Structures are given as C-alpha cells and as structure tokens.
C-alpha cells in the first residue's frame, strides 16, 4: 500500500481508487525513488520509440512535456510558489502568505521558464546513445531528495498535502529510500550515477537548508521545489561526470 500511495501522490497515472489512511501515506516515503524510476522508464520508452523519427531538439522538448503530464505539474507548481515566496523581499510570515496565493508572480514565472529551459538544454546536450540512462536516473535522485526534505525538516502548515507525510515519519524511511535510490542508480548508471547522486544530495541539502533558513521549515510547495532543483542538479552533474555530449 505504501507503493500505491506514493504513485497516487506523486503522479497522475490512473489507478483504481483505494482509500488510504495515515499509515499508508507515511509508509509511502521509501518508495519515492521507485516512482521516479517508473517515470524515468516511461521517458526512456518514449526515447526508444521516437529517437529515429523525431529530431533531437523536438524530442528533448517532448521529454519535458511528458514528465510534466505524468506528474500533473505538481512539483513545478510548488517550485513556482516557492520562488515567489523566497524572493518577494518580505518577512517570513509574508513569504508563506505569498506562497499560499494561487496567483503566479513574477519570480515564479521567471523560475519556471528558467527551470524548463535548463531541463530542455541538459537533455538535448546528452549524447543519444547515453540518453536513456540519464532519463531514468534523474527522476530517481530528485524524489530521493524529497524524502530527505520530508524526513529531516519540520513541516510548517497546520493543513495541506505535505502534512500527511509528516505524521509518524522516521529516519528509517530515509534509509530505505536511500537503499532503493542508490540500488536503482548504480544498476542503471554505474559509478557515474552514484557520484551524481552524491553531489545532487549535497546541493539539494544546501537548497533545503536555505529554505529552512528563510521560512523556518518546509511546506508542500517547498517539497516540489526541492524535487525540481534536484532534477536540474542531477541532470547537469551527470553531464559533467559523463563528459560525452551531443554535437
């Protein structure tokens, strides 16, 4: 049931309705990287089907669109709200109020544009023969970082989607998530994948600490922001370690 809950909350993949209680939601945390692996496998499948039929720039754009469709844009929305809050120049309570506002601000809009451009350019830059590994690995690492943010940082709001993951959480949840994430990453991408995971963890942790310093804790929006930031970090670190780019 933990795996089912993870898919229900992190994707828009159609699943039969099952009522979930608090125990099932909390137990979903270790399976976040597994959900990332499924998302990555779907992207890799698109790559295998279309790489000989569609030019690389169009295909790179399609990958970004497909991931957004599979996740429902949930994490991108959280990233936009977080950017609006963090850079609004107000005190902590005002930042949280801005993040709760459903309207998109200037910093959120700029953040999303830059986010999508960074994803697109990184995927476009990878050598075609090595792209499949990257497509599988980067969603795994980013969702592993989400479990870190959920497990080790306090949740701020009294209500919200993120509150459900914070009841009865424990460090063991992150240990299991780490096991799944590193096992998948090493199997798919070898030592370059492990190095990518390590540096993404460091950078994602620093980003999480920055959020904590600004807001005093996490919200559902900042979980999405951590995921998106970590996706970008994983994409570019993998490119650096691999050292093989398309012309």
C-alpha positions in Angstrom: 0.0 0.0 0.0 2.9 2.3 0.6 4.0 2.0 -3.1 0.4 2.6 -4.2 0.2 5.7 -2.1 3.5 7.0 -3.5 2.2 6.7 -7.0 -1.1 8.3 -6.0 0.5 11.4 -4.6 3.5 11.8 -7.0 1.9 11.1 -10.3 -1.3 11.3 -12.3 -1.1 7.8 -13.5 -4.7 6.4 -13.5 -5.1 3.9 -10.6 -8.1 2.1 -9.1 -9.4 4.0 -6.1 -8.3 2.7 -2.7 -8.9 4.6 0.5 -5.6 5.4 2.2 -5.2 6.0 5.9 -2.3 7.9 7.6 -0.2 4.7 8.0 -0.2 4.0 4.3 0.7 7.6 3.4 3.6 7.7 5.8 4.9 4.3 4.6 5.0 5.7 1.0 8.2 7.7 1.6 10.7 4.9 0.9 9.1 4.3 -2.4 9.5 7.8 -3.8 12.7 6.7 -5.8 10.8 3.8 -7.2 8.1 6.1 -8.5 11.0 8.2 -10.0 12.3 5.1 -11.7 8.9 4.4 -13.3 8.7 8.0 -14.5 12.2 7.7 -15.9 11.4 4.4 -17.6 8.4 5.9 -19.3 10.6 8.7 -20.6 13.2 6.2 -21.8 10.4 4.3 -23.6 9.4 7.4 -25.4 13.1 7.8 -26.4 13.4 4.3 -27.7 10.2 4.7 -29.8 10.8 8.1 -31.3 14.5 8.8 -31.4 14.8 7.7 -35.0 11.7 9.6 -36.1 11.9 13.0 -34.3 14.9 15.5 -34.3 16.7 15.8 -31.0 15.5 19.3 -30.1 11.9 18.3 -30.6 12.4 15.1 -28.7 14.0 16.9 -25.8 11.0 19.2 -25.5 8.7 16.2 -25.6 10.5 14.6 -22.7 9.9 17.7 -20.6 6.3 17.8 -21.6 5.8 14.1 -20.9 7.2 14.3 -17.4 5.0 17.3 -16.6 2.0 15.3 -17.8 2.8 12.3 -15.8 3.3 14.3 -12.6 0.4 16.7 -13.3 2.9 19.6 -13.0 2.6 19.3 -9.2 6.2 19.8 -8.4 6.6 22.6 -11.0 3.7 24.4 -9.4 5.4 24.1 -6.0 8.6 25.4 -7.4 6.9 28.5 -8.8 5.1 29.2 -5.5 8.4 28.7 -3.6 10.2 31.1 -5.9 7.5 33.8 -5.4 7.8 33.4 -1.7 11.5 33.2 -1.3 12.3 36.3 -3.4 9.4 38.6 -2.6 11.6 40.5 -0.2 9.2 40.3 2.8 9.5 38.8 6.3 8.9 35.1 6.9 5.1 35.2 7.5 4.6 37.3 4.4 6.7 34.8 2.4 4.4 32.0 3.5 1.4 34.0 2.6 2.7 34.8 -0.8 3.4 31.0 -1.4 -0.2 30.2 -0.5 -1.6 32.7 -3.0 -2.7 30.8 -6.1 -1.7 33.6 -8.4 1.6 33.3 -10.2 4.0 36.1 -9.5 7.0 37.5 -11.5 9.6 35.4 -9.6 7.5 32.2 -10.0 7.1 32.8 -13.8 10.8 33.5 -14.3 11.7 30.5 -12.2 9.5 28.1 -14.2 10.8 29.5 -17.5 14.4 29.0 -16.4 13.6 25.6 -14.9 12.2 24.3 -18.2 15.0 25.7 -20.2 17.6 24.1 -18.0 15.9 20.7 -18.3 15.5 21.0 -22.0 19.1 22.1 -22.6 20.5 19.3 -20.4 18.5 16.5 -22.1 19.3 17.9 -25.5 23.0 18.0 -24.7 23.5 14.4 -23.7 24.8 12.0 -26.4 22.0 10.0 -27.9 23.5 6.6 -27.0 23.7 7.5 -23.4 20.4 9.5 -23.0 18.4 6.5 -21.8 20.4 6.2 -18.6 20.0 9.9 -17.8 16.3 9.8 -18.4 15.9 7.0 -15.8 18.3 8.3 -13.3 17.4 11.9 -12.7 13.8 11.4 -11.5 15.0 8.8 -9.1 17.6 11.0 -7.5 15.3 14.0 -7.2 12.5 12.0 -5.5 15.1 10.6 -3.1 15.9 14.2 -2.2 12.2 14.8 -1.5 12.3 12.1 1.2 15.3 13.8 2.8 13.4 17.1 2.9 10.3 15.5 4.4 12.2 13.4 6.9 14.7 15.8 8.4 13.0 19.2 8.2 9.9 20.4 10.2 6.6 21.0 8.4 5.2 24.5 8.8 1.5 24.4 7.9 -1.3 23.1 10.0 -3.1 21.7 7.0 -2.0 20.7 3.5 -0.9 17.8 1.4 2.5 17.8 2.9 1.2 17.4 6.4 0.1 13.8 5.7 3.7 12.7 5.0 5.0 14.1 8.3 2.9 12.1 10.7 4.9 9.3 12.3 7.9 9.8 10.0 11.2 8.4 11.0 14.8 8.3 9.8 14.3 4.7 8.8 12.1 5.9 6.0 15.0 7.8 4.5 17.4 4.9 5.0 15.0 2.6 2.9 14.6 5.4 0.3 18.4 5.7 0.1 18.7 1.9 -0.4 16.2 1.9 -3.3 17.6 5.1 -4.9 21.3 4.0 -4.9 20.5 0.5 -6.0 18.5 1.8 -9.0 21.1 4.5 -9.8 24.0 2.1 -9.7 22.2 -0.6 -11.7 21.3 1.9 -14.5 24.3 4.3 -14.5 27.1 2.7 -12.6 29.7 4.8 -10.7 28.9 8.0 -12.6 25.3 7.7 -11.3 26.5 7.2 -7.7 28.7 10.3 -8.0 25.8 12.2 -9.5 23.6 11.1 -6.6 26.1 12.2 -4.0 26.7 15.7 -5.4 22.9 16.1 -6.0 22.3 15.2 -2.4 24.8 17.8 -1.2 23.4 20.5 -3.4 19.8 19.5 -2.6 20.6 19.6 1.1 22.1 23.0 0.8 19.0 24.2 -1.0 16.8 22.7 1.7 18.8 24.4 4.4 18.4 27.7 2.6 14.7 27.2 2.5 14.7 26.3 6.2 16.7 29.5 7.0 14.2 31.6 5.0 11.0 30.0 6.2 11.8 28.0 9.3 10.6 24.7 7.8 9.0 23.0 4.8 5.7 23.1 3.1 4.2 21.1 0.3 5.3 23.7 -2.2 8.9 23.5 -1.0 8.9 19.7 -1.4 8.1 20.3 -5.0 10.8 22.9 -5.2 13.4 20.5 -3.8 12.4 17.9 -6.3 12.7 20.3 -9.3 16.0 21.8 -8.0 17.4 18.3 -7.6 16.3 17.3 -11.1 18.4 20.1 -12.5 21.4 19.3 -10.3 21.2 15.6 -11.3 21.0 16.4 -15.0 24.0 18.7 -15.0 26.2 16.7 -12.6 25.6 13.6 -14.8 26.6 15.5 -17.9 29.8 16.7 -16.2 30.8 13.2 -15.0 29.9 11.5 -18.3 31.8 14.1 -20.3 30.1 13.0 -23.6 27.8 15.4 -25.2 25.9 15.7 -28.5 27.4 17.8 -31.2 
